[in-house]
Amino acid sequence: MKKTYDAIVIGGGINGCSIAYQLAKRGRSVAVIEKGRLADKASGAAAGMLGAQTELTDDGPLFEFARKSRAMFPELARELEELTGVHIGLQNRGMYRVAATEKEAIELKKLIEFQTKSGETAKWVSFQELMEQEPHVSSSLIGAMFIPNDGQVDARELTIAFAKAAMLNGAEFYEFTNVNDLILGNEKAHGIQTDLGPMYAESIVIATGAWSPFLIEKTGLTLPISPVKGECLSVLTNKPLIKGTVFSHGCYIVPKKSGRLIIGATVKPDTFDERVTVDGISSLMEKAKRLVPGIGESELERAWSGIRPLSKDGLPFLGEHPSCRNLYIAAGHFRNGILLSPATGELIADLMDGKSKDSGPFRLSRINSSVSA
Ligand SMILES: Cc1cc2nc3c(=O)[nH]c(=O)nc-3n(C[C@H](O)[C@H](O)[C@H](O)COP(=O)(O)OP(=O)(O)OC[C@H]3O[C@@H](n4cnc5c(N)ncnc54)[C@H](O)[C@@H]3O)c2cc1C
């Protein structure tokens, strides 16, 4: 088989699908190659928080990028639903970063000050106010930082919506197809070797999450991304226990439709082992019960895990390979790949179109390494 496209995207996670959507929408012929099923890795495991202010607490390019991406969601949700009929579950009931100690309260108040100066909305709610808004949280808490604009989505549905929207714009998807190698020559990427044979394209995008270093290695570049396992569970409650997301050190509880709560997530660095452990899940259950005691009576639904892609400096890699033309990388989104997916798709498409010249702080040339292709 010899297949030729304008662009091949490797990886059917949220970032690969978002990029494919943007490219297909702009008229490119696109193929997405996924070794398993779409959204079966980190993107299907995510809790779906759009935690620009909850998760990203330092000023800098990632905070800016996250705020930009978060702002894209309302229009994106409408656009994807209109096109595909898929509801991405966008909700905006805010997040509470709770404090259990005076020290945590002081830190959160400083964060509120910084975010308010950055033009964002965040406010301190006292214990009494917290109890009025969320009467089922633990009485051991002393207050919380309330972030009204950090919403949430259904991460798997969003990935599928991007994929369907890309298909409706002509993109082809190949699931259960492994990319074994890149076809390189004259410092340029020409195609890929897959289980189905070679495929060729003007541009190749590697969006393979925590697995990205393996394909990029073929170009002589060591991509500093490591795997970080996260486990989660979901429970079902008879009556709604919380309206907003409750977020603390080491545990968050995200309310979904129909009384479902997602409780996450463990953090285990340097492993691709996706087994769900008793230790992981029991520690989350204990922490969740300390935050919202009523969870003890809820029905356990299921537990799962995913592998987050962590880059060494905490910033994703977005852009063209430093010495191999037409090879793009979009990987390393760690805990925020769902939040960052709309802006990631747009940025990679803009770079290919020449609408953006450079991805600034996310560019690959920040890797200090000798590269050959
Ligand atoms: C438990 C947990 C909770 C999370 N919660 C949130 C959250 O609330 N909000 C948020 O923003 N983020 C969250 N994240 C992070 C988010 O899930 C990731 O940052 C994001 O999913 C990364 O998406 P991706 O498309 O880059 O990678 P992935 O989703 O991992 O997709 C990469 C794809 O590439 C495929 N692939 C790999 N190698 C090959 C190959 N050789 N050939 C073909 N295909 C290949 C894989 O099979 C995979 O499907 C969470 C992550 C975890 C694990």
The ligand as an SDF file (V2000), in Angstrom:
LIG
                    3D

 53 58  0  0  0  0  0  0  0  0999 V2000
   -5.4670   10.0230   35.7570 C   0  0  0  0  0  0  0  0  0  0  0  0
   -5.2820   11.2410   34.9100 C   0  0  0  0  0  0  0  0  0  0  0  0
   -6.0770   12.3610   35.0970 C   0  0  0  0  0  0  0  0  0  0  0  0
   -5.9060   13.4820   34.2890 C   0  0  0  0  0  0  0  0  0  0  0  0
   -6.7470   14.5510   34.4570 N   0  0  0  0  0  0  0  0  0  0  0  0
   -6.6290   15.6330   33.6540 C   0  0  0  0  0  0  0  0  0  0  0  0
   -7.5270   16.7150   33.7600 C   0  0  0  0  0  0  0  0  0  0  0  0
   -8.4370   16.7100   34.5970 O   0  0  0  0  0  0  0  0  0  0  0  0
   -7.3600   17.7860   32.9200 N   0  0  0  0  0  0  0  0  0  0  0  0
   -6.3690   17.8360   31.9660 C   0  0  0  0  0  0  0  0  0  0  0  0
   -6.2600   18.8320   31.2450 O   0  0  0  0  0  0  0  0  0  0  0  0
   -5.5130   16.8000   31.8360 N   0  0  0  0  0  0  0  0  0  0  0  0
   -5.6040   15.7080   32.6400 C   0  0  0  0  0  0  0  0  0  0  0  0
   -4.7370   14.6640   32.5240 N   0  0  0  0  0  0  0  0  0  0  0  0
   -3.6450   14.7820   31.5600 C   0  0  0  0  0  0  0  0  0  0  0  0
   -4.1250   14.4580   30.1440 C   0  0  0  0  0  0  0  0  0  0  0  0
   -4.8750   13.2690   30.1920 O   0  0  0  0  0  0  0  0  0  0  0  0
   -2.9220   14.3010   29.1940 C   0  0  0  0  0  0  0  0  0  0  0  0
   -2.0820   15.4190   29.2790 O   0  0  0  0  0  0  0  0  0  0  0  0
   -3.4250   14.1720   27.7580 C   0  0  0  0  0  0  0  0  0  0  0  0
   -4.4200   13.1690   27.6660 O   0  0  0  0  0  0  0  0  0  0  0  0
   -2.2830   13.8350   26.8100 C   0  0  0  0  0  0  0  0  0  0  0  0
   -2.8750   13.6340   25.5520 O   0  0  0  0  0  0  0  0  0  0  0  0
   -2.0130   13.1400   24.3240 P   0  0  0  0  0  0  0  0  0  0  0  0
   -2.9180   13.1070   23.1600 O   0  0  0  0  0  0  0  0  0  0  0  0
   -0.7940   13.9960   24.2270 O   0  0  0  0  0  0  0  0  0  0  0  0
   -1.5280   11.6850   24.7640 O   0  0  0  0  0  0  0  0  0  0  0  0
   -2.3440   10.2850   24.8860 P   0  0  0  0  0  0  0  0  0  0  0  0
   -3.7360   10.4980   25.2720 O   0  0  0  0  0  0  0  0  0  0  0  0
   -1.5160    9.3840   25.7280 O   0  0  0  0  0  0  0  0  0  0  0  0
   -2.3610    9.7730   23.3990 O   0  0  0  0  0  0  0  0  0  0  0  0
   -1.2100    9.3370   22.7330 C   0  0  0  0  0  0  0  0  0  0  0  0
   -1.6510    8.2440   21.7790 C   0  0  0  0  0  0  0  0  0  0  0  0
   -0.5440    7.8380   20.9640 O   0  0  0  0  0  0  0  0  0  0  0  0
   -0.6670    6.4620   20.7120 C   0  0  0  0  0  0  0  0  0  0  0  0
    0.6370    5.9340   20.2900 N   0  0  0  0  0  0  0  0  0  0  0  0
    1.7710    5.8650   21.0220 C   0  0  0  0  0  0  0  0  0  0  0  0
    2.7710    5.3430   20.2820 N   0  0  0  0  0  0  0  0  0  0  0  0
    2.2550    5.0750   19.0550 C   0  0  0  0  0  0  0  0  0  0  0  0
    2.7810    4.5090   17.8640 C   0  0  0  0  0  0  0  0  0  0  0  0
    4.0650    4.1300   17.7820 N   0  0  0  0  0  0  0  0  0  0  0  0
    1.9690    4.3520   16.8000 N   0  0  0  0  0  0  0  0  0  0  0  0
    0.6590    4.7360   16.8490 C   0  0  0  0  0  0  0  0  0  0  0  0
    0.1030    5.2830   17.9560 N   0  0  0  0  0  0  0  0  0  0  0  0
    0.8840    5.4550   19.0500 C   0  0  0  0  0  0  0  0  0  0  0  0
   -1.1460    5.8950   22.0560 C   0  0  0  0  0  0  0  0  0  0  0  0
   -1.7490    4.6250   21.8850 O   0  0  0  0  0  0  0  0  0  0  0  0
   -2.1060    6.9810   22.5210 C   0  0  0  0  0  0  0  0  0  0  0  0
   -3.4500    6.7050   22.1760 O   0  0  0  0  0  0  0  0  0  0  0  0
   -4.9040   13.5050   33.2950 C   0  0  0  0  0  0  0  0  0  0  0  0
   -4.1100   12.3770   33.0810 C   0  0  0  0  0  0  0  0  0  0  0  0
   -4.3060   11.2420   33.8740 C   0  0  0  0  0  0  0  0  0  0  0  0
   -3.4630   10.0290   33.6060 C   0  0  0  0  0  0  0  0  0  0  0  0
  1  2  1  0
  2  3  1  0
  2 52  2  0
  3  4  2  0
  4  5  1  0
  4 50  1  0
  5  6  2  0
  6  7  1  0
  6 13  1  0
  7  8  2  0
  7  9  1  0
  9 10  1  0
 10 11  2  0
 10 12  1  0
 12 13  2  0
 13 14  1  0
 14 15  1  0
 14 50  1  0
 15 16  1  0
 16 17  1  0
 16 18  1  0
 18 19  1  0
 18 20  1  0
 20 21  1  0
 20 22  1  0
 22 23  1  0
 23 24  1  0
 24 25  2  0
 24 26  1  0
 24 27  1  0
 27 28  1  0
 28 29  2  0
 28 30  1  0
 28 31  1  0
 31 32  1  0
 32 33  1  0
 33 34  1  0
 33 48  1  0
 34 35  1  0
 35 36  1  0
 35 46  1  0
 36 37  1  0
 36 45  1  0
 37 38  2  0
 38 39  1  0
 39 40  1  0
 39 45  2  0
 40 41  1  0
 40 42  2  0
 42 43  1  0
 43 44  2  0
 44 45  1  0
 46 47  1  0
 46 48  1  0
 48 49  1  0
 50 51  2  0
 51 52  1  0
 52 53  1  0
M  END
$$$$
